[in-house]
Amino acid sequence: MTIFHGFNTTASALTAQRLRMDVVASNMANVDTTRGRFVNGEWEPYRRKMVVMEPNENRFSSHLSKAMGRQSQPGNGVKVRQIVEDQTPFKLAYQPDHPDADAEGYVRLPNVDPLKEMVDMMSATRSYEANVTTLNATKNMLMKALEIGKG
């Protein structure tokens, strides 16, 4: 069971980072969407989404270790707790010819900042790549152990 602990930990991180990249791609695709959803009788612009992660704990084993006076076990990876909407205010742009403009000519635009999204995408990509490297290193160590066992 402990042999595959590294694989499971890395796999959970790969899955979480992949979802994070998908959410960022969705945000970028909707950077100009003024009709994201219908709320209280009017269209609301698309709201930026964010991924919230937390440690993936095996609660029973951590409680058992504490009860027996042992140190806690190594981490079990991460899991996505939820995808939340960013509650920052929408941007206002003066575009009186836009079909969604209000009486003063202002259009509410999504609260998506392309620069912030690119930074998030780069961070998720780097984390994904680091976890692939970790997965490959774990695989190579296991292969070397098998070779030693054969000899």
N, C-alpha and C positions, 0 to 999 in steps of 0.2 A: 504494500500500500504506500509506504514512504518513498519507494522508487519513483512513483509517478506523481509525487507531490509537486515537484518542480514543473512538470508538464501541466498539471491542473492549475497551478498558480499563474503560469504564463498564459495559458489558454483563456483564463478569465479576463486577464488584462488585455489580450488581443481582441476579445469580443467587445469589451467596454470601449476600447479606443476606436474600434471600427464603427460602433454606434455613434460615438462622438463625432467622427468624420462625416457620417451620414446626416447628422443633425446640422452640422455646419454647412454642408452642401445644400440642405433644405433652406437654411437661412439665406444663403447667397442667391439661391434660385428665386426667392421671394422678396428680394431687396426693394422692388418697386411695386409690390402687390398692395393696392389700396383697398381691395375688397377681400380680406382674409376670412372673416366670418360675420354672420348676421347677429347683432346683439342689440336688444331693446329697440327693435324696429329700424335699425340703421346698420350700414356696413361699417365694420371696424377694420383698419389695416392689419396686415399680418404682424403678429408679435414674435419677436426673437425667442427661440427656444434654447435651453441650456440643459446639459446632462449633469445630474448629481450622482456621484459615486460614493460608495461606502465600503469598508472592509467586509470581505466575505468570511464571516466567522463560523466556526463549528461550535455553537454555543455549548453543547454538552461536553465536548472534550476540554474546552477552556475552563468550564466550571469544575469539571472533575480534576483537572490539573491543579487548580487553586485549592480545592478541598484536600488534595493529597500533599499539599505543600510544595509542589513542583513549580518550576518556572513555566510561563505560558509557552505554548507551541509556536513555531514560526507562522507567519501570516499565511492565509489561505487564499490570497488574491483579492480581487475586488468584484463588486457587482454594481449594476446600475440601480440606484434606489428609485429614481424617477426622472422624468423629463419635465422641467418647469418652464413657464413663460416668463420672460423678462418684463418686469412691470415699469420700466423706465418710460417716460412720456414719449408719445409719437412725435416725429419731426413735422414741422409745418413749412410748407413751401407755397409761395405765391404763384399760382397758376390759374388765373381766372377762366381760361378756356377748357380746363380739365373737367370731365363729366362728374367727378366727385368733389368739386370745389364747393365750399360753403358760400353763404351770401356775400362775404367780404372777398372771395376769390382765393381763399387758402385751402390747400389740400393736406389732409393728414397722411403722412407717409410712415412706413414701418420704422420701428426703432432698431433697425439692423444697421450696424456700422461695418462696412466691408473691410476696413483695416483691422478691426477687432476680430472679425471672422477669419481673416487670413492668418492672424497670429494664433488663434485657436486651432486652425487647421494644421499649421506648422508644428504646434506643440503636440497635437494628437498623432501626427505622422511620425515625429521623432520618437514619441513613446511607443508607438507601434513597432518601429524599426528596432528600438532597443529590446523590446520583448521578443522579436524574431531572433535577434542575436542571442539572447538568453536561451531561447528554445533550442537553437542549433548547438549551443555550447553544452547544454544538458544532454542532448541527443549524442553528441560526440563523446562525452564522458561515459555514458551508458554503453556505447559501442566499444570503447576501449576496455571497459570492465568485462564485457563479454569476451573480447579477444584474450584478456589475461586469464579468464576462466577456462578457455579452450586449451591453453598452453600448459 
